[in-house]
Amino acid sequence: MSQDHGEDMKDSDATRETSGGMTRRSWLTAAGKTLASGAAVLAAPAFVRAQGEQPLKLGLVMAKQGVWTEQGEMIANGVKLALADAGNQVRGRRVDLIWYDEPNPQSAQQNMQKLVDEDKVVAVIGGTNSGTSLAMASVANRAKMPYIAPNAAARELTGSSCNPYTFRTLAPTPVTCRALAPSLLAKGKRWHFLVANYAYGQDIQRSMSDLLKEAGGTMTGADVSPLNTTDFSSFILKIRQSKPDVVVLGLPGGDLSTFLKQYAEMGLKGTIPVACPIIGDSDLWSISPDAATGYYGKPWHFSSPGHTPAEVAFIKNYTAKYGKPPADKAWIGWFAARGLLEGIKQAKSTGGADIAASLETVRLDDGAMPAYYRSWDHQMVRRWTVFKVKDHITDKWDWLDQVSVVPKNPADLDKLYGTRQEIGCNMPPRQA
């Protein structure tokens, strides 16, 4: 289990300066001498007033190693910028961010428990993938700790495994599949599936195959690859032989990049379209423009029209700080953190139950329609966008053309995200 604190950890209380420039250690030494002379009765209250309340601690559990490292760093960067936008404070108290690793579900779970038991955080943002997010959600429920999963797509998180303390920012897989399916059905109704052997990949195959069946289509093949596959040639040969109209992919970031490179090397780029309900910019940027291809769903894109003033400022600040525009993963960290800070600000206290209750009422400016967490399943409800990789990429960072934004009508948001019966969330009452 990694116990490394992130670079944003503040100095310890022992060396932190008081408002008068004196360190806590120096003050304690002086106070001890004064107390010995019997004259320190009023000194401590004055010091407490000068110091103000103790900082609020927020936990961050994001990948620092492995296939999800780049996504973890981008999400963390977005969280940090949201804190900077807020002046690194909320409710008049400074906010300290504590960042631990998530190399696997068990370690993510252990590190979140450490944030609860030892670091005494008031809320946690974490999870670059569905496996670690589901593991942390169980800690959130048991510890009554407000938890926001910014990047998990598996339906269970806000479905059968929902709980009163877990909130999800990214759209779940069935939503992203519903948004993407019309563009793929226009290409044809013979699809070949290749998904990774974990919750996210399996969910894509289940959701997309159901939509294909409803449309009267057929499946030409369904292959499952291990995580971190380095050679997709055997799978690509099957695709070449089955000659589908579309290849539906359910691969995580690093695996998707590897597949696209080999797909181009084996001459299939431009012959059979590929598609994935969710992609990250970093997944495309890690390959050459010559290999990039496909139809993809994304929650946000830096060059899309209609950004809010806050997003325009975020894009400007992120680009100035990191030398490139923000990827969707950086945005989702920023957006999730903004929602959490607003929830803490509006809560009656910094207790877990009060923050969770407040998150259910937060409304975030998201352009044409506000974004919010539904009270009965804690899924963030907002529009979803479908993109196509440009036929001719001329910009170093902007590789995508917008195809559609779903839904057009705000009244259709609940339909896109599903009814209570479809979602299967039976959330028990929240216990403080």
Secondary structure as GFF3:
##gff-version 3
##sequence-region A 1 432
A	DSSP	alpha_helix	24	36	.	.	.	ID=ss1
A	DSSP	alpha_helix	43	51	.	.	.	ID=ss2
A	DSSP	beta_strand	56	61	.	.	.	ID=ss3
A	DSSP	alpha_helix	69	85	.	.	.	ID=ss4
A	DSSP	beta_strand	89	90	.	.	.	ID=ss5
A	DSSP	beta_strand	93	100	.	.	.	ID=ss6
A	DSSP	alpha_helix	105	114	.	.	.	ID=ss7
A	DSSP	pi_helix	115	119	.	.	.	ID=ss8
A	DSSP	beta_strand	123	126	.	.	.	ID=ss9
A	DSSP	alpha_helix	130	143	.	.	.	ID=ss10
A	DSSP	beta_strand	147	149	.	.	.	ID=ss11
A	DSSP	three_ten_helix	155	158	.	.	.	ID=ss12
A	DSSP	beta_strand	166	168	.	.	.	ID=ss13
A	DSSP	alpha_helix	173	185	.	.	.	ID=ss14
A	DSSP	beta_strand	190	196	.	.	.	ID=ss15
A	DSSP	alpha_helix	199	214	.	.	.	ID=ss16
A	DSSP	beta_strand	218	225	.	.	.	ID=ss17
A	DSSP	alpha_helix	233	242	.	.	.	ID=ss18
A	DSSP	beta_strand	246	250	.	.	.	ID=ss19
A	DSSP	alpha_helix	253	265	.	.	.	ID=ss20
A	DSSP	beta_strand	274	276	.	.	.	ID=ss21
A	DSSP	alpha_helix	281	285	.	.	.	ID=ss22
A	DSSP	beta_strand	295	298	.	.	.	ID=ss23
A	DSSP	alpha_helix	309	322	.	.	.	ID=ss24
A	DSSP	alpha_helix	328	346	.	.	.	ID=ss25
A	DSSP	alpha_helix	352	359	.	.	.	ID=ss26
A	DSSP	beta_strand	363	364	.	.	.	ID=ss27
A	DSSP	beta_strand	371	373	.	.	.	ID=ss28
A	DSSP	beta_strand	380	381	.	.	.	ID=ss29
A	DSSP	beta_strand	384	389	.	.	.	ID=ss30
A	DSSP	beta_strand	400	406	.	.	.	ID=ss31
A	DSSP	three_ten_helix	410	412	.	.	.	ID=ss32
A	DSSP	alpha_helix	413	417	.	.	.	ID=ss33
A	DSSP	alpha_helix	420	423	.	.	.	ID=ss34
###
